[in-house]
Amino acid sequence: PGMPVVAADGLVGYVRRVHGNYSDVMLVADPQCKVDVIVRRTGARGMLGGVQERNRYVANIQFLERDDDVRVGDEVYTSGLGHRFPAGILVGHVTRVTRRDYGLYQQAEVTPSVDFSDLREVLVLTTGSRVPSDLNSGSGRE
């Protein structure tokens, strides 16, 4: 549990539970999955979390400072902070930016680089990953 899962196109998520020869994977587009990310072009950082939508996979970056330069089309990568995911794995592309006239933060919508509806092969990264304390018990509780 806790090991990152990737595909050729980028980050898939992480192993949530292991059952014999099978694993449950928490997708990066799941609202319970949180990933510290960085916008490649500008270095802006935030926390990516999935958004529950019925017909598409999407995530939002929260805690982007309001004056950070983030644009539609920007590539988003794992930052490496938190030690759950190594730095430099493509997560997706910014598809919408929401800036308000007030508050400290802006929000960016990200479409994952991996097409989860047509995912056939993944790779579990076993080197250098840590089991987060919330997964260590194997209970599956968040």
N, C-alpha and C positions, 0 to 999 in steps of 0.2 A: 504493500500500500504506500502511496505517495510518489511512486516513480512516474516521471514525465512520459507522456505518450505523444509521438510525433508521426507525421506522414510526410511524403515527399513534398507536399505543398505547405507544410508548417505545423503549428501546434494543434494537437487534437484535444489534450487535456491531461489528466493524471489517473493512475490506477487508484480506485477508491477501495475496492475489496477484492480479495482473491478467494476463489472457491475451487479447490482441486486444480485442474488444468485450465480453468477459466478465470477471467478477471472482469470486474465491473469497472468501466471507465467513466469518470466525470468529464463531460465535454466542456470545452472552454465557453460554449454558448449557454451553459446551464447557469441559472441565477445563483446557485450556491458556489460556483467556481469563481475564485478571485485570483487575478494575475496582475502583478506589478509590471507595468509596461512603459515603454519609451517610444516617442514618435521620432523616427530615424532622422528626418530632415532637420529638426530643431532641438532635439534632446528634451522636449517637454515630457514630463512623467505624470502618470496617474494610475488608478486602479481599475482594471477591466473586470466587468462582471456581466454575465449573460442576461438577456432579456427574454422573458417568456412570451413568445409570439407563436401563433398557431401554424402558420404556413412558411416560416422562414427562420433561419438561424441568424441571430444578431446579438451584439453585445454593446455595452456603453463604457466609455472611459469616464470615470468620475474623478474628482479632485484635480482636474487640470486647472492651473491658475488662469484667471480670467484674461490676463495679458499674454499668455503663451500663444505663439503663432502655430495654429493647427488648421490645416486646410483639407478639403475633400480631396481624396486621392493619396494622402500621406500614408506611408507604410508604418505599421505598428509592430514592435518586436518586444520579446520578453526582456526585462531589465536585469534579471539575475538576483534582485533583492528578494529576501525571504527564503532563498535557497530551495524553493520547491521546483523552480524551472531554471535551467542554465540561461545565461544571457545570450541574446542574439538569435532567438528562434522567431521566425516570422509568425505573427498572430493573425494579421489581416490588414485591411485598408479602411481608412476613414471614409464614410459615405455621407455623413451629415455632421455639422457643427452647430451647437446651440449656445449662443451668447446672449445673456440678458443684460439689461442696463444696471443691474444691481447684483450684489453678492460677490463672494470671493472667487467662485469657480465658474468654468464653462463645462459643457458636456459634449462628447463626441461619440457618434454612433460608428461602430466598426462592423464590417462584414468579414467574418472569418475567411482566411485564405484557403482553408480546407473545406471541400464540399462534403459535408457529413452525410448527405443523402446518397452519395456514390462512393463511399469509403470502403476499400477492399483490403488494403494492407496497412499496418501500422508498425512502428518500432517502439519498444519500451526501452527508455534510457536507464540502464542499471548502474552506471558508474557515477559516483559523486552525488547521488541524490540522498536526501534525508527523509525519514518518515516523520511527518508532522505529528505533533502530540495528539491532535484530534483524530488521527487515523491509527495511532499506535495500538489502541485497545482492540481494534477489529470489530467493534460494536456497530460501526456504521453511523453512529450519532454525530451530528454536526455541532 
